[in-house]
Amino acid sequence: MRSVKVRLPAAEFSASMRTISQWLEANGYSPTRYKYDHNEDAVLVIIDFDVDVAAEAFATCFADSYYSSPQPTSPDDGRRSIT
């Protein structure tokens, strides 16, 4: 399992999430979890995948704004779940 973290400008959050959702659907990938944390100007979205290939494809597509971790985020890390 791998987590991909995408930093989105807060003003573009809704449009960016639609783009992400459309990309996931078009490519047939289903993340296991979405989480987010926000501050004044940005939203950090963490998407967990159960298939490394899906995480790598997503990270490649959104390369300008991501970093990935080989481990999923902790379920008790205080961020809000948006699944």
Rosetta constraint file for C-alpha pairs under 8 A:
AtomPair CA 1 CA 48 HARMONIC 7.00 0.50
AtomPair CA 1 CA 49 HARMONIC 5.65 0.50
AtomPair CA 1 CA 50 HARMONIC 4.37 0.50
AtomPair CA 1 CA 51 HARMONIC 5.93 0.50
AtomPair CA 1 CA 52 HARMONIC 6.19 0.50
AtomPair CA 1 CA 70 HARMONIC 6.71 0.50
AtomPair CA 1 CA 71 HARMONIC 6.21 0.50
AtomPair CA 1 CA 72 HARMONIC 6.18 0.50
AtomPair CA 2 CA 48 HARMONIC 5.70 0.50
AtomPair CA 2 CA 49 HARMONIC 5.45 0.50
AtomPair CA 2 CA 50 HARMONIC 6.62 0.50
AtomPair CA 2 CA 51 HARMONIC 7.36 0.50
AtomPair CA 2 CA 52 HARMONIC 6.12 0.50
AtomPair CA 2 CA 55 HARMONIC 6.28 0.50
AtomPair CA 2 CA 68 HARMONIC 7.15 0.50
AtomPair CA 2 CA 69 HARMONIC 5.88 0.50
AtomPair CA 2 CA 70 HARMONIC 4.64 0.50
AtomPair CA 2 CA 71 HARMONIC 5.18 0.50
AtomPair CA 2 CA 72 HARMONIC 5.30 0.50
AtomPair CA 3 CA 46 HARMONIC 6.39 0.50
AtomPair CA 3 CA 47 HARMONIC 5.48 0.50
AtomPair CA 3 CA 48 HARMONIC 4.26 0.50
AtomPair CA 3 CA 49 HARMONIC 6.28 0.50
AtomPair CA 3 CA 55 HARMONIC 7.13 0.50
AtomPair CA 3 CA 68 HARMONIC 5.69 0.50
AtomPair CA 3 CA 69 HARMONIC 5.27 0.50
AtomPair CA 3 CA 70 HARMONIC 6.50 0.50
AtomPair CA 3 CA 71 HARMONIC 6.22 0.50
AtomPair CA 3 CA 72 HARMONIC 4.85 0.50
AtomPair CA 3 CA 73 HARMONIC 6.56 0.50
AtomPair CA 4 CA 46 HARMONIC 5.67 0.50
AtomPair CA 4 CA 47 HARMONIC 5.26 0.50
AtomPair CA 4 CA 48 HARMONIC 6.37 0.50
AtomPair CA 4 CA 55 HARMONIC 6.55 0.50
AtomPair CA 4 CA 58 HARMONIC 7.92 0.50
AtomPair CA 4 CA 59 HARMONIC 6.57 0.50
AtomPair CA 4 CA 66 HARMONIC 6.62 0.50
AtomPair CA 4 CA 67 HARMONIC 5.96 0.50
AtomPair CA 4 CA 68 HARMONIC 4.28 0.50
AtomPair CA 4 CA 69 HARMONIC 6.37 0.50
AtomPair CA 5 CA 44 HARMONIC 6.60 0.50
AtomPair CA 5 CA 45 HARMONIC 5.59 0.50
AtomPair CA 5 CA 46 HARMONIC 4.41 0.50
AtomPair CA 5 CA 47 HARMONIC 6.37 0.50
AtomPair CA 5 CA 66 HARMONIC 5.22 0.50
AtomPair CA 5 CA 67 HARMONIC 5.40 0.50
AtomPair CA 5 CA 68 HARMONIC 5.88 0.50
AtomPair CA 6 CA 44 HARMONIC 5.72 0.50
AtomPair CA 6 CA 45 HARMONIC 5.17 0.50
AtomPair CA 6 CA 46 HARMONIC 6.44 0.50
AtomPair CA 6 CA 62 HARMONIC 7.71 0.50
AtomPair CA 6 CA 65 HARMONIC 5.35 0.50
AtomPair CA 6 CA 66 HARMONIC 4.34 0.50
AtomPair CA 6 CA 67 HARMONIC 6.86 0.50
AtomPair CA 7 CA 42 HARMONIC 6.56 0.50
AtomPair CA 7 CA 43 HARMONIC 5.76 0.50
AtomPair CA 7 CA 44 HARMONIC 4.53 0.50
AtomPair CA 7 CA 45 HARMONIC 6.32 0.50
AtomPair CA 7 CA 65 HARMONIC 5.56 0.50
AtomPair CA 7 CA 66 HARMONIC 6.43 0.50
AtomPair CA 8 CA 12 HARMONIC 6.76 0.50
AtomPair CA 8 CA 13 HARMONIC 6.07 0.50
AtomPair CA 8 CA 16 HARMONIC 7.28 0.50
AtomPair CA 8 CA 42 HARMONIC 5.46 0.50
AtomPair CA 8 CA 43 HARMONIC 5.13 0.50
AtomPair CA 8 CA 44 HARMONIC 6.29 0.50
AtomPair CA 8 CA 45 HARMONIC 7.48 0.50
AtomPair CA 8 CA 65 HARMONIC 7.30 0.50
AtomPair CA 9 CA 13 HARMONIC 6.27 0.50
AtomPair CA 9 CA 41 HARMONIC 5.94 0.50
AtomPair CA 9 CA 42 HARMONIC 4.35 0.50
AtomPair CA 9 CA 43 HARMONIC 6.22 0.50
AtomPair CA 10 CA 38 HARMONIC 7.68 0.50
AtomPair CA 10 CA 40 HARMONIC 7.26 0.50
AtomPair CA 10 CA 41 HARMONIC 5.16 0.50
AtomPair CA 10 CA 42 HARMONIC 4.38 0.50
AtomPair CA 10 CA 43 HARMONIC 5.53 0.50
AtomPair CA 11 CA 41 HARMONIC 7.48 0.50
AtomPair CA 11 CA 42 HARMONIC 7.86 0.50
AtomPair CA 12 CA 16 HARMONIC 5.88 0.50
AtomPair CA 13 CA 17 HARMONIC 6.06 0.50
AtomPair CA 13 CA 43 HARMONIC 7.05 0.50
AtomPair CA 14 CA 18 HARMONIC 6.33 0.50
AtomPair CA 15 CA 19 HARMONIC 6.31 0.50
AtomPair CA 16 CA 20 HARMONIC 6.14 0.50
AtomPair CA 17 CA 21 HARMONIC 6.00 0.50
AtomPair CA 18 CA 22 HARMONIC 6.06 0.50
AtomPair CA 19 CA 23 HARMONIC 6.13 0.50
AtomPair CA 20 CA 24 HARMONIC 6.16 0.50
AtomPair CA 21 CA 25 HARMONIC 6.19 0.50
AtomPair CA 22 CA 26 HARMONIC 6.00 0.50
AtomPair CA 23 CA 27 HARMONIC 6.12 0.50
AtomPair CA 24 CA 28 HARMONIC 5.96 0.50
AtomPair CA 24 CA 29 HARMONIC 5.07 0.50
AtomPair CA 24 CA 30 HARMONIC 6.72 0.50
AtomPair CA 24 CA 58 HARMONIC 7.97 0.50
AtomPair CA 25 CA 29 HARMONIC 6.31 0.50
AtomPair CA 25 CA 30 HARMONIC 7.70 0.50
AtomPair CA 29 CA 54 HARMONIC 6.31 0.50
AtomPair CA 30 CA 49 HARMONIC 7.29 0.50
AtomPair CA 31 CA 47 HARMONIC 6.46 0.50
AtomPair CA 31 CA 48 HARMONIC 5.62 0.50
AtomPair CA 31 CA 49 HARMONIC 4.65 0.50
AtomPair CA 31 CA 50 HARMONIC 7.01 0.50
AtomPair CA 32 CA 47 HARMONIC 7.59 0.50
AtomPair CA 32 CA 48 HARMONIC 5.49 0.50
AtomPair CA 32 CA 49 HARMONIC 5.45 0.50
AtomPair CA 32 CA 50 HARMONIC 6.41 0.50
AtomPair CA 33 CA 47 HARMONIC 5.78 0.50
AtomPair CA 33 CA 48 HARMONIC 5.19 0.50
AtomPair CA 33 CA 49 HARMONIC 7.36 0.50
AtomPair CA 33 CA 81 HARMONIC 7.47 0.50
AtomPair CA 33 CA 82 HARMONIC 7.67 0.50
AtomPair CA 33 CA 83 HARMONIC 5.79 0.50
AtomPair CA 34 CA 45 HARMONIC 6.97 0.50
AtomPair CA 34 CA 46 HARMONIC 5.70 0.50
AtomPair CA 34 CA 47 HARMONIC 4.64 0.50
AtomPair CA 34 CA 48 HARMONIC 6.55 0.50
AtomPair CA 34 CA 81 HARMONIC 5.93 0.50
AtomPair CA 34 CA 82 HARMONIC 5.37 0.50
AtomPair CA 34 CA 83 HARMONIC 5.38 0.50
AtomPair CA 35 CA 45 HARMONIC 5.78 0.50
AtomPair CA 35 CA 46 HARMONIC 5.08 0.50
AtomPair CA 35 CA 47 HARMONIC 6.53 0.50
AtomPair CA 35 CA 79 HARMONIC 6.28 0.50
AtomPair CA 35 CA 80 HARMONIC 5.54 0.50
AtomPair CA 35 CA 81 HARMONIC 4.31 0.50
AtomPair CA 35 CA 82 HARMONIC 5.46 0.50
AtomPair CA 35 CA 83 HARMONIC 7.38 0.50
AtomPair CA 36 CA 43 HARMONIC 6.71 0.50
AtomPair CA 36 CA 44 HARMONIC 5.50 0.50
AtomPair CA 36 CA 45 HARMONIC 4.41 0.50
AtomPair CA 36 CA 46 HARMONIC 5.96 0.50
AtomPair CA 36 CA 79 HARMONIC 5.91 0.50
AtomPair CA 36 CA 80 HARMONIC 5.64 0.50
AtomPair CA 36 CA 81 HARMONIC 6.54 0.50
AtomPair CA 36 CA 82 HARMONIC 7.10 0.50
AtomPair CA 37 CA 43 HARMONIC 5.77 0.50
AtomPair CA 37 CA 44 HARMONIC 5.25 0.50
AtomPair CA 37 CA 45 HARMONIC 6.68 0.50
AtomPair CA 37 CA 79 HARMONIC 5.64 0.50
AtomPair CA 37 CA 80 HARMONIC 6.70 0.50
AtomPair CA 38 CA 42 HARMONIC 5.84 0.50
AtomPair CA 38 CA 43 HARMONIC 4.18 0.50
AtomPair CA 38 CA 44 HARMONIC 6.01 0.50
AtomPair CA 39 CA 43 HARMONIC 6.43 0.50
AtomPair CA 46 CA 73 HARMONIC 7.82 0.50
AtomPair CA 48 CA 55 HARMONIC 7.67 0.50
AtomPair CA 48 CA 72 HARMONIC 5.97 0.50
AtomPair CA 48 CA 73 HARMONIC 7.55 0.50
AtomPair CA 49 CA 54 HARMONIC 6.61 0.50
AtomPair CA 49 CA 55 HARMONIC 5.73 0.50
AtomPair CA 50 CA 54 HARMONIC 7.97 0.50
AtomPair CA 51 CA 55 HARMONIC 6.61 0.50
AtomPair CA 52 CA 56 HARMONIC 6.07 0.50
AtomPair CA 53 CA 57 HARMONIC 6.10 0.50
AtomPair CA 54 CA 58 HARMONIC 6.09 0.50
AtomPair CA 55 CA 59 HARMONIC 5.99 0.50
AtomPair CA 56 CA 60 HARMONIC 6.02 0.50
AtomPair CA 57 CA 61 HARMONIC 6.23 0.50
AtomPair CA 58 CA 62 HARMONIC 6.20 0.50
AtomPair CA 59 CA 63 HARMONIC 5.53 0.50
AtomPair CA 59 CA 66 HARMONIC 6.37 0.50
AtomPair CA 59 CA 67 HARMONIC 7.30 0.50
AtomPair CA 59 CA 68 HARMONIC 7.25 0.50
AtomPair CA 62 CA 66 HARMONIC 6.39 0.50
AtomPair CA 63 CA 67 HARMONIC 7.97 0.50
AtomPair CA 73 CA 77 HARMONIC 7.48 0.50
